[in-house]
């Protein structure tokens, strides 16, 4: 059997996106998040969607005050980004993702 993680650069990213139903802003946030993850974290992430219309009590644990909100649970430390995640550079800085491609 082979190990999935061979070095520290292959650590898994656990991301939780808080939404409130299928509002346009929440749908855009999820699409932007998936695009960013596929570009910068391919094969190294999992996304948990928490719909606060169905599970409002879960907002307390991560102290969610606005939606959509993205919470990076792992790797630590915990980080949060509020909004539709359309500003890729802001999301990368907020999540502390260092682009491995040639972006300047």
C-alpha positions, 0 to 999 in steps of 0.5 A: 500500500502506498501513502497518499501524503509523501511530504509536507507540501501534500497536506490536505486542506479542509475547507468549510463554506457556509451558505444560506440556500442557493442564493446567487452569491452563494452559488458564485462563491462555491463555483469560485472556491472550486475553481481556486481549489482545482487550480492551486490545491488539486487533489489536496482539498475537501470542501464541506458545504454548510447550509445555514437554512438547514443547520443554523446551529453550526454557525456558532462553532465557527462564529459565522456573522455573514454569508457566504463565509469560507473557513479554512479549518486545516491546515491551522491556523483557522482562517475566514473569508467573507464574500463570493470569493471572486477576487482570487488574489484576496482569497489566496492571501486570505487562505495563505496559499502560495501559488506554485505556478508562475503568477507574479 
